[in-house]
Amino acid sequence: MTLSSNAASSNALNTSPTFQVNTGVTLDLATGIRVNSLTKTGSGTITVAIGGYFLAPTIGTNNISLYTDNLNCGYSFVTPPIGGALFLVE
């Protein structure tokens, strides 16, 4: 994306929701949504950079911006408790 003037926001999403893994093949990691590290080019300024930003919907009886059964924040390849959350605090 190239921005030549100020903007309130700019968004990009990379998804690959279907994986065909044939017999005898092992896939070490499959992600439904992956946002790679943000990269800036040019001499302009980005005030706030966020890897994932979820606004709460307003059209449902119950509105949830992000739902997860097993949340893992800050750990690679560590299984969180079933139905719980695992956070890395430094």
N, C-alpha and C positions, 0 to 999 in steps of 0.2 A: 504494500500500500504506500502510495506517495501522497503526502498532504502538502499543499502549497499555501494553505491559509489556516488560521486557527479553527479548531473543531472541538465540540463538546465531548465527542468520543469517537473512537475508531475500533472496530471489532473484527476478529478473524477467528475461524473455527476449523479445525482439522478433524474429521471423523472417518472412521472405517469400521462400521458396526458388524460386518460379516467376515468370519474367518473360516476358511475351509482347510482343515488340517487332516491330511490323508494318513492312512494306516502306516505306522512306522515312523511318522514324523512327530517331533516334539517342538512345541512353541513355548519358549521360556516366559514370555510376557505378552499378554494381549490387553489392550486398553480400548475402551469405547470412545473416550475423549481424551486427547493428549494435547496440551498446549506447551510447545517448546519454549525455551528461554526467549524473552522478547529482545529484539535487536533494533537499535536506532541507527539511522544514517542521517547525514546532514548536520547542520550546525544549530538547529532549533532546540527547544527545551521541552522535555516531557516532565510535567510536574509530579504526577503520580503514575506508577506503573504497577498493574495488578495482573497476575497470571490468570485468575478466574474470578469473575464478578457476577453474582447472581442476584437479580432483583426479585423480590417476592411478587408472585402473580396476584392479581386482584379479582379474578373472574370466578373463583370457586367459593364454595361454602367454607372450606378450610384451605388456606393458601400457604404453601411452604416453598421457600426459594431453593432449597437444596435438601434432598433426603438421601440418607445412606443407611444401610443395615449394619455395616461394619466399617467404621471410619478409622483410617490410619493416617496420622499427620506427623511427618518428620522421620519415619522409619522406612527403609527399603526392604522389601521381601520379608516382612514380619507380619504374621497373622494377628489381628486384634482379637480381643475376646468376642465370642458370638453375641451379636446384638449390642455391642458396646463400642467404645472408642479407645484409641491408643494415641497419645500425644507425646512428642519429644519436647521436653522443656529444657532449655539451656540457659 
